Every structure is written in structure tokens, then in C-alpha cells.
């Protein structure tokens, strides 16, 4: 088992790289990226009309130094493979980038000044302006501006160092945004996960044991109706009916906690969160009842028709013992096999439900990032989704081996 898990983790490495390559290349070649957006903003700021994103006559109104700085910031002059490696954090990226005049001191922050001049071999190098000491951690790149160069440092930062860049929309580090919002989505996701599996396990079992009865027909109709209604639409209806929209004001109209949440006691915090969580949790879970409930029902029905179950009945074992000790263990195998995928869906958040209830979760964050073309957030969300999916598949295999003794990973 341990060897199998190690092999799966090793297999997950090229899978992760393959998935991130696809996402990165698609976004890089899609029109209207962050470079084009800022280029258009600069063009409008200079009084130009401007539409396209190609370098040429349309960019004549932009000062060359600004255009060159923008190209260096987005690394558009670097080959695509190098940009991908920089994004991953496998190749150092330029930081503290400044345009400096040769043989003239340049302030690079914190009252620290550098100067670029030729060394003994005739090559340009960076020195400390105050004492002339060489700075080995500063580098020089040529500039289109006469008698000027770019001075910069290098830093290893990227996905592998949990540096997802900076959000253009919120002007904050993406990791900070995710750290603030991921716990909110995880709370909704984990609560919905537990409720869904507990309810669907019981409901599917009862439907299988009472197959063809009125209870089976009515419950099937209800779960299919719930399945056909989108979660965000159900959330809007619940807000109107129970959130004070037009009828009963039993629950808050949105958010996930009160304004005075930080100043109340622990028990009051639990009660406050519970009140806010009721309607979003219903919208999260109700649509997923149909597939899991029917999966449990059909699996149990199929197991009850197996020879070993009939043999157990023939031996005179009690019905409850046959069902719960013999049939149930084989019946839950399909549910266990899907746990990993379900975890990924719930932890990723439902962006439309979060949008409907005005919940600042990771789902809503990713939805707004796609709308505003905030690609740093889009990349981060894609990486999180890929990682959760890979880990979820390993969890499914591990749980499958626990409940099914016939499975061996040797």
C-alpha cells in the first residue's frame, strides 16, 4: 500500500506539470491579458485612442521608457518556456528593476544608491554608490534609452514557493487573498460534504430497502426536482422566501457572519455562523443529493441480489445482520470511490452560490478574477484545483482499499 501511494505521488508530478502547462499556455495566448490591459490603460492615459495590443504605431504615444518597463514587468520579451519556469519558481525572476543612467548614482529604495560603470574587463557592473564596493547580487540589462541600462536583482519565487503573484484587481498578493477566503469556502464545503454523505447514505439505503413503494417514488421525484434547480437559483429563492425578501425574515440576507462577530463570545460566534450558514448550505448540498442517493440505492439493490446475500439469508441470519454486516460493505464501494472528486468540488467552492449570498469565498474570488481578467488569481485557482483533484484521487484509492479487502495495491 505504501509503495502504491508513493508511486501515485510520483505519477502526480508529471500530471501536475502537464495540467499547469496547458493552463499557462492557454492563458498566455488568450487575447486581452494583463499586458494588453495595462498597455491600453497607458495608451488612454497618454490621450491616444487605441485598440490593438501589438507593438507598433499604436504605441507611439507611450513613452519608450514606460513601454519598456511594462514589457520587462510582464516578461513579454522572454520565450514562453522561460516564463513558465519563472512562474513555477524554477528560474529566478527579476526584482527591484530600475532604469539607471551609466556613471550616475541611482536610488534603488531604502536610501540605498547604486552606480553602473565599467569594470576592469570593460563590462558594465553595479557598484555601491557610497563606497564603490561591487554588488554581486545586482545585474545589468541593456536599455533602449541611450546611455541607460536596467539594474535589477534576482529572486526565486513562484508556485513552488507559494508566490502566486499580485492581484491586479485588489492590489494585494494573491496568496494573501486566498488565505483570507479559502477557510470560508472550506467551512461551507466540509459541512456540505458531511451533510450530503450522511443524508444520501440513509436516503439511498431506505429507497433500496423500500424499492417501488410510495416513499421511493416520492423521494425520487423530490431529489430529481432538487437536481434540476441550480444552486444559485435555489439560493435566490430561499433569500426571497426566508431571508426577508418578501415573506419571512428568519435568516440573514447574505454574508457569513455578523458585523460584531469579533466582539461576541465563542458560543455566540457558533450560533451566529450557524444562522448565516443555513441557507447557503442548503443551496450547496441540495443539487448533489440526486446522484449520490441514486448511486447508493442502485449499489445496494445490486448487492442484495448477489449470491452471497441469498446464501446468508438461507443460513437463517437476521435481515438487519445480512444488510448491515454483509451487503452494506460492498454497497458503499462506489460512494467511497467518488469521495476524492466530491472533496475537490466542495473545497473549491461554488462561485455562483457564493455570489448569490455575497460570501467572500474562493469561488467568488475566482469568478470575479475571470470577469476582470485578473490572471494571477486565475492561475492560483487553477493550481489549487489541480492539486486538490490529484490529492482527491489518491484519497479515493486509499479509502477504496480500506472498505474493499479484495483490492490489493501490491
C-alpha positions in Angstrom: 0.0 0.0 0.0 2.8 2.4 0.9 4.6 1.7 -2.3 1.4 2.3 -4.3 0.9 5.7 -2.6 4.5 6.6 -3.3 4.0 5.6 -7.0 0.8 7.6 -7.2 2.6 10.7 -5.8 5.4 10.3 -8.3 2.9 9.9 -11.1 1.1 13.1 -9.8 4.2 15.1 -10.5 4.2 14.9 -14.3 0.4 15.1 -14.3 0.6 18.4 -12.3 3.2 19.8 -14.7 1.1 18.7 -17.7 -2.0 20.3 -16.4 -0.2 23.6 -15.4 1.5 23.7 -18.9 -1.9 23.6 -20.6 -3.5 26.2 -18.3 -0.4 28.5 -18.6 -0.2 28.4 -22.3 -3.9 28.9 -22.9 -4.0 32.0 -20.7 -0.7 33.4 -22.2 -2.0 33.1 -25.8 -5.6 34.3 -25.0 -6.2 37.9 -26.1 -6.8 40.6 -23.6 -4.2 39.6 -21.0 -2.8 41.8 -18.2 -0.1 43.1 -20.5 -2.6 44.2 -23.1 -4.9 45.7 -20.4 -2.1 47.9 -19.0 -0.9 48.8 -22.5 -4.4 50.1 -23.3 -4.6 51.9 -20.0 -1.2 53.6 -20.7 -2.4 54.5 -24.2 -5.6 56.1 -22.9 -3.6 57.9 -20.3 -1.5 59.5 -23.0 -4.6 60.6 -24.9 -4.4 58.0 -27.6 -7.5 56.2 -28.8 -6.4 52.8 -29.1 -7.4 49.5 -29.6 -4.9 46.8 -30.5 -2.3 45.2 -28.4 0.5 44.7 -31.0 3.6 46.8 -30.7 3.8 49.4 -33.5 2.4 52.8 -34.5 -0.4 52.5 -32.0 2.1 52.7 -29.1 3.9 55.8 -30.4 2.1 58.0 -27.8 3.5 55.8 -24.9 7.0 57.0 -23.7 9.6 54.3 -24.6 10.8 54.0 -21.0 7.2 53.2 -19.8 6.7 50.7 -22.6 10.0 49.0 -21.9 9.3 48.9 -18.2 5.9 47.3 -18.9 7.5 44.7 -21.2 10.0 43.8 -18.5 7.4 43.6 -15.8 5.3 41.1 -17.8 8.4 39.5 -19.4 6.8 39.6 -22.8 10.3 39.6 -24.5 11.2 36.3 -22.8 10.4 33.0 -24.5 7.2 31.3 -23.4 9.0 28.3 -21.8 11.1 30.6 -19.7 8.1 32.5 -18.5 6.5 29.2 -17.5 9.6 28.2 -15.5 9.7 31.6 -13.8 6.0 31.3 -12.9 6.7 27.9 -11.4 9.6 29.2 -9.4 12.3 27.1 -11.1 14.1 30.0 -12.7 14.8 33.3 -10.9 12.7 36.3 -11.8 14.0 39.9 -11.9 13.0 42.1 -8.9 13.8 45.6 -7.9 14.0 46.7 -11.5 15.3 50.2 -12.1 16.3 52.3 -15.1 19.7 53.8 -14.4 22.0 56.2 -16.3 25.5 54.9 -16.7 28.0 56.5 -14.4 25.2 58.2 -12.5 24.1 57.2 -9.0 20.6 55.6 -8.9 18.4 55.3 -5.8 17.0 51.8 -5.5 15.0 52.1 -2.3 15.6 52.4 1.4 18.2 55.2 0.8 20.4 52.8 -1.0 22.2 54.0 -4.1 24.0 52.1 -6.8 26.0 53.2 -9.8 26.7 51.4 -13.1 30.1 51.7 -14.6 32.6 49.6 -16.5 34.8 47.1 -14.6 38.4 46.2 -15.3 37.4 44.0 -18.2 35.3 46.7 -19.8 32.0 45.1 -18.9 29.2 47.1 -17.2 28.8 46.2 -13.5 26.9 47.5 -10.5 28.6 49.1 -7.5 27.6 50.7 -4.3 27.5 54.4 -4.9 28.7 55.4 -1.4 32.0 53.4 -1.3 32.4 51.9 -4.7 32.1 48.3 -3.5 31.0 45.8 -6.2 27.5 44.3 -5.8 27.4 40.7 -7.0 23.7 40.3 -6.4 22.8 43.1 -8.9 22.7 42.6 -12.6 22.6 44.8 -15.7 20.4 44.5 -18.8 20.7 46.9 -21.8 18.0 49.5 -22.4 16.6 51.2 -25.5 17.2 54.6 -23.9 20.6 56.0 -24.8 23.3 55.8 -22.1 21.0 53.9 -19.8 20.7 50.3 -18.5 18.3 48.3 -16.3 19.7 47.3 -12.9 17.9 44.5 -11.0 18.2 41.7 -8.6 17.1 38.1 -9.0 14.8 36.0 -6.8 13.4 32.5 -6.9 9.7 33.0 -6.4 6.7 31.2 -8.0 4.1 28.5 -7.5 6.5 26.2 -5.6 7.3 29.0 -3.2 3.6 29.8 -2.7 4.1 33.1 -4.5 1.2 33.4 -6.9 2.0 37.0 -7.8 -0.1 40.1 -7.1 -3.7 40.7 -7.9 -4.2 43.5 -10.4 -7.8 44.0 -9.2 -7.2 44.0 -5.4 -3.6 45.3 -5.4 -2.7 42.6 -2.9 -0.6 39.4 -3.0 -2.7 36.5 -4.4 -1.6 34.2 -1.5 -3.0 36.7 1.0 -6.3 36.8 -0.8 -6.5 33.1 -0.9 -5.5 32.7 2.7 -8.4 35.1 3.7 -11.1 33.4 1.6 -10.2 29.7 1.5 -11.2 29.0 5.1 -14.7 30.4 4.4 -15.2 28.1 1.4 -13.7 25.1 3.3 -16.2 25.6 6.1 -19.1 25.5 3.7 -17.6 22.7 1.7 -16.8 20.4 4.7 -20.2 21.0 6.3 -21.9 20.3 2.9 -19.8 17.2 2.4 -20.7 15.7 5.7 -24.4 16.5 5.3 -24.6 15.2 1.8 -23.0 11.9 2.5 -24.9 11.3 5.7 -28.3 12.2 4.2 -27.7 10.4 0.9 -26.4 7.3 2.6 -29.5 7.0 4.7 -31.9 8.0 2.0 -30.4 5.7 -0.6 -30.4 2.8 1.8 -34.1 3.4 2.6 -35.0 3.7 -1.0 -33.3 0.4 -1.8 -35.0 -1.4 1.1 -38.4 0.1 0.1 -37.9 -0.1 -3.7 -41.1 0.6 -5.6 -43.0 2.0 -2.6 -44.7 5.4 -2.4 -41.7 6.6 -0.3 -39.3 5.6 -3.1 -41.4 7.3 -5.8 -42.0 10.5 -3.9 -38.4 10.8 -2.7 -37.1 10.2 -6.2 -39.3 12.9 -7.6 -38.1 15.3 -4.9 -34.4 14.6 -5.4 -34.7 15.0 -9.2 -36.5 18.3 -8.8 -33.7 19.4 -6.5 -31.2 18.2 -9.0 -32.8 20.2 -11.8 -32.7 23.5 -9.9 -29.3 25.3 -10.0 -27.8 26.1 -6.5 -27.6 29.8 -7.2 -31.2 29.9 -8.3 -32.4 28.0 -5.3 -30.3 30.4 -3.1 -32.1 33.4 -4.6 -35.5 31.8 -4.0 -34.5 31.0 -0.4 -33.4 34.6 0.2 -36.7 35.9 -1.1 -38.8 33.4 1.0 -36.8 33.1 4.2 -34.3 36.0 4.1 -36.7 38.9 4.3 -37.0 39.4 0.6 -40.8 39.3 0.6 -42.0 36.9 3.2 -40.2 35.6 6.3 -37.1 37.2 7.7 -35.8 34.2 9.5 -32.2 34.3 8.1 -29.7 36.9 7.1 -29.8 38.2 3.5 -26.1 37.4 2.8 -22.6 37.2 4.1 -21.3 34.6 6.6 -21.1 36.4 9.9 -22.4 39.5 11.7 -20.6 42.8 11.8 -19.9 42.4 15.5 -18.7 38.8 15.2 -15.2 39.6 16.6 -16.6 41.1 19.8 -19.0 38.3 20.9 -18.3 35.1 22.9 -17.4 31.8 21.4 -20.8 30.2 21.8 -22.4 33.3 20.3 -19.9 33.0 17.4 -21.0 29.4 16.8 -24.7 30.4 16.9 -24.0 33.4 14.6 -22.2 31.3 12.0 -24.8 28.6 12.1 -27.6 31.1 11.4 -25.7 32.5 8.4 -24.8 29.0 7.1 -28.3 27.6 6.9 -29.4 28.9 3.5 -26.1 28.7 1.7 -25.6 25.1 2.9 -29.0 24.1 1.6 -28.1 25.7 -1.8 -24.7 23.9 -1.7 -26.0 20.5 -1.0 -29.4 20.0 -2.4 -28.4 19.7 -6.0 -25.9 16.9 -5.2 -28.5 14.7 -3.4 -29.8 13.0 -6.6 -26.6 11.5 -8.0 -25.2 10.2 -4.6 -28.6 9.0 -3.4 -29.3 7.0 -6.5 -25.8 5.7 -6.6 -26.2 4.4 -3.1 -29.7 2.9 -3.8 -28.6 1.1 -7.0 -25.5 -0.2 -5.5 -27.4 -1.7 -2.5 -30.0 -3.1 -4.8 -27.4 -4.8 -6.9 -25.6 -6.2 -3.8 -28.8 -7.6 -2.3 -29.3 -9.6 -5.5 -25.8 -11.3 -5.2 -25.4 -15.0 -4.4 -23.6 -14.4 -1.1 -26.5 -12.4 0.2 -29.0 -15.1 -0.7 -26.7 -17.6 1.0 -26.7 -15.5 4.1 -30.5 -15.4 4.1 -30.6 -19.2 3.6 -28.4 -19.7 6.6 -31.1 -18.1 8.7 -29.2 -14.9 9.5 -31.4 -11.9 10.6 -32.3 -9.4 7.9 -30.6 -6.5 9.7 -27.3 -8.5 10.0 -27.4 -9.5 6.4 -28.0 -5.9 5.2 -25.6 -4.1 7.5 -22.9 -6.7 8.0 -22.7 -8.3 4.6 -24.4 -6.2 1.9 -23.6 -2.7 3.1 -19.8 -3.0 3.0 -19.9 -3.9 -0.7 -22.6 -1.3 -1.4 -20.6 1.7 -0.2 -17.7 1.0 -2.5 -19.0 3.3 -5.3 -19.6 6.1 -2.8 -16.1 5.7 -1.4 -14.6 5.7 -4.8 -16.1 9.2 -5.5 -15.1 10.8 -2.2 -11.9 12.4 -3.7 -13.8 14.1 -6.5 -16.5 15.3 -4.2 -13.9 16.8 -1.8 -12.4 18.7 -4.7 -15.8 20.2 -5.7 -16.7 21.2 -2.2 -13.3 22.7 -1.2 -13.1 24.6 -4.5 -16.3 26.4 -3.6 -19.4 27.1 -5.6 -18.8 30.5 -7.1 -22.4 31.2 -8.1 -23.8 30.2 -4.7 -21.1 32.5 -3.0 -22.0 35.2 -5.4 -25.8 34.9 -4.7 -25.2 35.0 -0.9 -22.5 37.7 -1.1 -20.0 35.3 0.6 -16.3 36.3 0.2 -15.1 32.7 -0.6 -12.5 31.4 -3.1 -15.2 30.5 -5.6 -16.5 34.1 -5.8 -12.9 35.3 -5.9 -12.1 33.1 -8.9 -15.3 34.1 -10.7 -14.6 37.8 -10.3 -11.0 37.2 -11.4 -12.1 35.7 -14.6 -14.5 38.6 -15.2 -11.8 41.2 -14.6 -9.1 39.1 -16.3 -7.0 39.1 -13.1 -4.8 36.3 -14.4 -2.7 35.9 -11.2 -5.8 34.8 -9.3 -7.0 32.7 -12.2 -3.6 30.8 -12.2 -3.6 30.4 -8.5 -7.2 28.9 -8.5 -6.3 26.6 -11.4 -3.2 25.3 -9.4 -5.3 24.8 -6.3 -8.0 22.9 -8.3 -5.4 20.7 -10.0 -3.7 19.9 -6.6 -7.0 19.1 -4.9 -8.0 16.8 -7.8 -4.8 14.9 -7.7 -4.8 14.5 -3.9 -8.5 13.6 -4.0 -7.9 10.7 -6.4 -5.2 9.3 -4.1 -7.6 9.6 -1.1 -10.3 7.8 -3.1 -7.9 4.9 -3.8 -6.8 4.7 -0.2 -10.4 4.7 1.1 -11.3 2.1 -1.5 -8.7 -0.2 -0.2 -9.9 0.2 3.3 -13.5 -0.8 2.6 -12.8 -3.5 -0.1 -10.5 -6.3 1.1 -10.3 -7.6 -2.4 -8.3 -4.7 -3.6 -4.5 -5.0 -3.2 -2.1 -2.4 -4.5 1.0 -4.7 -4.4 
